[in-house]
Amino acid sequence: MQESTTSNENIENQNQNENENVYISVEEMARILSIAKVTAYQLTKTSGFPCFYIGKRIIIPLQALHKWADEQANNQSALCAR
């Protein structure tokens, strides 16, 4: 039971940290989505992915990332594609 509580606390802390940042880096996105940095950078090159550049730095609006991820989850072809 304690392990579950700790896990829930970690998720709550992560959600609080996410809510503090309106914009995130590719590295932060990789951590949030639990994917490799290389995969995260490849994702930013996907058509329709919500990001923009400031100089050479890729910036991702957090709310747009969540919306994009929800759309991908609802799109059956995205779930089945490999």
LOSE-613985 format. One record per residue: residue number from 1; residue in one letter; chain; x, y, z of N, C-alpha, C in turn. Coordinates in pm, 1 decimal. Atoms other than C-alpha are relative to their C-alpha. Layout:
<nodes>
<NUM, A, A, <X, Y, Z>, <X, Y, Z>, <X, Y, Z>>
...
</nodes>
This chain:
<nodes>
<1, M, A, <82.8, -119.2, 0.0>, <0.0, 0.0, 0.0>, <87.3, 125.8, 0.0>>
<2, Q, A, <-86.5, -116.4, -6.2>, <280.3, 242.2, 83.9>, <63.2, 28.2, -136.0>>
<3, E, A, <-59.5, -19.3, 131.5>, <439.9, 184.8, -257.1>, <-96.6, 72.6, -92.0>>
<4, S, A, <103.0, -65.7, 79.5>, <112.9, 288.2, -422.5>, <-11.9, 147.4, 37.8>>
<5, T, A, <9.4, -138.4, -46.3>, <95.6, 602.9, -210.0>, <117.5, 81.3, -51.9>>
<6, T, A, <-118.5, -69.6, 48.7>, <451.1, 698.8, -303.3>, <-11.3, 26.4, -149.5>>
<7, S, A, <18.4, -15.3, 144.0>, <373.3, 642.5, -671.5>, <-99.9, 111.3, -29.0>>
<8, N, A, <100.3, -105.5, 19.3>, <63.3, 862.2, -646.1>, <57.2, 136.7, 33.0>>
<9, E, A, <-62.8, -127.0, -36.0>, <264.4, 1133.9, -473.1>, <94.9, 46.5, -109.8>>
<10, N, A, <-91.3, -34.2, 109.5>, <524.6, 1121.2, -750.9>, <-76.6, 54.8, -119.3>>
<11, I, A, <82.1, -46.3, 111.7>, <252.6, 1160.1, -1013.8>, <-54.8, 139.2, 29.2>>
<12, E, A, <51.7, -131.3, -37.7>, <99.6, 1453.2, -824.2>, <109.7, 105.4, -8.6>>
<13, N, A, <-112.1, -94.8, 7.3>, <441.7, 1619.9, -793.2>, <34.5, 30.4, -144.8>>
<14, Q, A, <-29.8, -20.1, 140.8>, <505.0, 1567.6, -1165.0>, <-106.2, 89.5, -63.0>>
<15, N, A, <107.3, -82.6, 54.3>, <163.4, 1716.1, -1249.4>, <14.1, 144.7, 45.3>>
<16, Q, A, <-20.1, -135.8, -49.4>, <236.7, 2018.9, -1029.5>, <113.2, 67.7, -76.6>>
<17, N, A, <-112.3, -55.9, 74.5>, <570.9, 2069.3, -1204.6>, <-40.2, 32.2, -143.0>>
<18, E, A, <46.1, -23.9, 135.9>, <404.3, 2037.9, -1545.7>, <-85.6, 125.0, -6.0>>
<19, N, A, <88.7, -115.3, -0.4>, <144.1, 2298.4, -1452.0>, <76.0, 130.4, 18.2>>
<20, E, A, <-79.4, -120.0, -21.2>, <416.9, 2544.1, -1352.5>, <61.6, 48.4, -130.6>>
<21, N, A, <-65.6, -34.9, 125.3>, <577.7, 2536.2, -1698.1>, <-102.7, 5.5, -112.6>>
<22, V, A, <90.3, -13.9, 113.0>, <374.9, 2670.7, -1987.8>, <69.3, -52.6, -125.7>>
<23, Y, A, <-80.0, 46.3, 112.5>, <655.0, 2585.9, -2232.1>, <108.5, -92.5, 53.2>>
<24, I, A, <-100.4, 96.8, -43.6>, <893.2, 2291.8, -2211.1>, <100.1, -25.7, -111.8>>
<25, S, A, <-103.2, 37.9, 96.2>, <1208.9, 2169.8, -2382.5>, <-27.4, -141.6, -51.0>>
<26, V, A, <13.1, 135.9, 53.3>, <1242.2, 1853.5, -2586.9>, <40.0, -101.9, 106.7>>
<27, E, A, <-43.7, 90.4, -105.9>, <1427.8, 1692.4, -2296.8>, <-110.1, -19.5, 104.4>>
<28, E, A, <109.4, 10.7, -96.0>, <1140.4, 1771.4, -2061.1>, <-116.2, -80.1, -57.6>>
<29, M, A, <105.4, 77.3, 65.5>, <890.3, 1633.8, -2313.2>, <34.1, -148.4, 3.3>>
<30, A, A, <-42.6, 139.7, -1.5>, <1091.2, 1311.9, -2335.5>, <-23.4, -61.8, 137.7>>
<31, R, A, <20.4, 48.9, -136.2>, <1078.6, 1277.3, -1958.1>, <-148.8, -18.7, 29.8>>
<32, I, A, <144.0, 6.8, -25.2>, <703.8, 1349.7, -1940.7>, <-62.7, -119.1, -71.1>>
<33, L, A, <57.5, 108.9, 79.2>, <624.4, 1098.8, -2217.2>, <71.0, -133.3, 22.0>>
<34, S, A, <-80.5, 120.9, -25.3>, <882.1, 845.4, -2091.8>, <50.9, -60.4, -129.8>>
<35, I, A, <-59.7, 45.6, 124.9>, <1052.7, 826.3, -2429.0>, <144.6, 49.3, -5.0>>
<36, A, A, <-140.0, -39.4, 16.3>, <1414.4, 856.5, -2540.2>, <8.4, 140.0, -60.4>>
<37, K, A, <-19.4, -134.2, 54.8>, <1549.4, 1202.9, -2625.9>, <4.1, -2.8, -152.5>>
<38, V, A, <-8.0, 11.8, 146.4>, <1625.5, 1087.3, -2980.0>, <-140.4, -11.1, -58.4>>
<39, T, A, <138.2, 16.2, 45.9>, <1263.5, 979.6, -3021.8>, <-75.2, 131.7, 13.7>>
<40, A, A, <66.1, -128.9, -20.9>, <1144.1, 1312.1, -2879.3>, <39.8, 99.5, -108.5>>
<41, Y, A, <-44.4, -90.3, 106.4>, <1357.2, 1506.4, -3128.4>, <-60.7, -40.0, -133.7>>
<42, Q, A, <64.1, 45.6, 123.8>, <1221.8, 1290.4, -3413.0>, <-146.4, 41.3, -3.2>>
<43, L, A, <140.3, -36.9, -10.6>, <869.8, 1361.5, -3291.3>, <-22.0, 146.7, -36.9>>
<44, T, A, <15.1, -142.2, 31.5>, <927.6, 1737.4, -3325.6>, <2.8, 26.2, -149.7>>
<45, K, A, <-4.3, -14.2, 145.5>, <984.7, 1683.9, -3698.1>, <-127.1, -54.1, -66.6>>
<46, T, A, <125.0, 54.7, 51.3>, <641.9, 1517.0, -3736.3>, <-93.5, 113.5, -39.7>>
<47, S, A, <95.5, -99.7, 46.2>, <389.8, 1716.4, -3937.6>, <-113.0, 16.1, 101.3>>
<48, G, A, <107.7, -28.8, -93.3>, <140.7, 1885.2, -3707.2>, <39.9, -3.5, 145.9>>
<49, F, A, <-43.2, 2.2, -139.5>, <350.4, 1846.4, -3393.2>, <16.4, 143.3, 50.3>>
<50, P, A, <-0.6, -137.7, -50.3>, <315.2, 2156.9, -3173.0>, <133.9, 43.2, 60.0>>
<51, C, A, <-126.0, -53.3, -51.2>, <655.7, 2320.9, -3140.6>, <43.2, 116.8, -86.2>>
<52, F, A, <-57.4, -109.9, 75.9>, <847.5, 2626.4, -3249.7>, <143.7, 20.5, 46.5>>
<53, Y, A, <-140.9, -24.1, -30.0>, <1205.0, 2750.9, -3249.0>, <21.5, 140.4, 53.6>>
<54, I, A, <-57.6, -127.0, -40.7>, <1373.6, 3028.0, -3058.6>, <149.7, -21.1, -18.6>>
<55, G, A, <-137.8, 29.8, 39.3>, <1713.3, 3038.5, -3220.7>, <6.3, -145.0, -43.4>>
<56, K, A, <-10.0, 142.7, 30.9>, <1815.3, 2673.1, -3232.3>, <-75.6, -85.8, 100.4>>
<57, R, A, <69.7, 73.8, -105.4>, <1613.7, 2576.7, -2926.1>, <-144.1, -28.2, -41.3>>
<58, I, A, <137.3, 41.1, 30.5>, <1290.8, 2382.9, -2979.8>, <-83.9, 18.8, 126.4>>
<59, I, A, <89.4, -30.2, -111.4>, <1007.2, 2503.7, -2756.1>, <-134.0, -69.1, -26.4>>
<60, I, A, <126.2, 72.0, 12.5>, <692.0, 2300.3, -2691.7>, <-99.2, 57.3, 100.6>>
<61, P, A, <104.2, -45.2, -92.5>, <375.6, 2456.5, -2547.2>, <-62.6, -123.2, 67.4>>
<62, L, A, <43.1, 119.3, -73.1>, <273.5, 2209.7, -2275.8>, <-146.4, -33.9, -25.8>>
<63, Q, A, <141.8, 25.5, 22.7>, <-101.9, 2250.5, -2322.8>, <-22.3, -56.2, -141.0>>
<64, A, A, <11.9, 49.3, 137.1>, <-64.7, 2197.0, -2699.7>, <52.3, -143.5, -11.0>>
<65, L, A, <-52.2, 136.7, -0.4>, <144.8, 1884.5, -2634.6>, <-105.8, -96.9, 52.3>>
<66, H, A, <104.1, 86.1, -55.5>, <-131.3, 1738.8, -2416.6>, <-114.5, -17.6, -99.6>>
<67, K, A, <107.7, 7.9, 99.2>, <-392.9, 1821.8, -2681.4>, <41.7, -90.4, -115.3>>
<68, W, A, <-51.2, 81.4, 110.2>, <-177.7, 1667.3, -2956.8>, <3.4, -147.6, 40.0>>
<69, A, A, <-8.4, 138.3, -47.0>, <-118.0, 1352.6, -2748.9>, <-138.9, -61.6, 11.1>>
<70, D, A, <138.2, 50.0, -8.0>, <-492.2, 1317.9, -2680.8>, <-54.6, -31.9, -138.5>>
<71, E, A, <45.0, 23.5, 137.4>, <-562.9, 1350.2, -3053.4>, <63.8, -126.6, -56.6>>
<72, Q, A, <-68.6, 119.7, 48.5>, <-302.0, 1083.2, -3128.9>, <-58.9, -125.3, 63.4>>
<73, A, A, <56.9, 115.0, -70.3>, <-449.3, 851.4, -2867.4>, <-137.6, -34.6, -54.5>>
<74, N, A, <133.4, 23.9, 55.2>, <-794.6, 894.0, -3024.2>, <2.9, -42.9, -145.8>>
<75, N, A, <-15.1, 35.1, 140.9>, <-662.8, 827.9, -3373.5>, <46.7, -144.5, -10.2>>
<76, Q, A, <-33.5, 143.2, 3.4>, <-670.4, 452.5, -3432.6>, <121.4, -30.2, -85.6>>
<77, S, A, <-114.8, 29.2, 85.4>, <-417.0, 467.4, -3712.3>, <130.4, 28.2, 71.6>>
<78, A, A, <-121.4, -29.9, -77.3>, <-164.5, 625.0, -3474.2>, <27.8, -111.6, 99.2>>
<79, L, A, <-19.2, 107.1, -96.5>, <-222.2, 346.8, -3222.5>, <49.6, -127.3, -65.4>>
<80, C, A, <-34.4, 124.8, 66.7>, <-176.4, 72.5, -3479.7>, <127.4, 11.6, -84.7>>
<81, A, A, <-115.4, -19.3, 86.4>, <110.6, 224.0, -3678.6>, <126.8, -46.0, 69.5>>
<82, R, A, <-130.1, 42.4, -52.2>, <454.2, 72.0, -3633.1>, <101.9, 6.1, -108.0>>
</nodes>
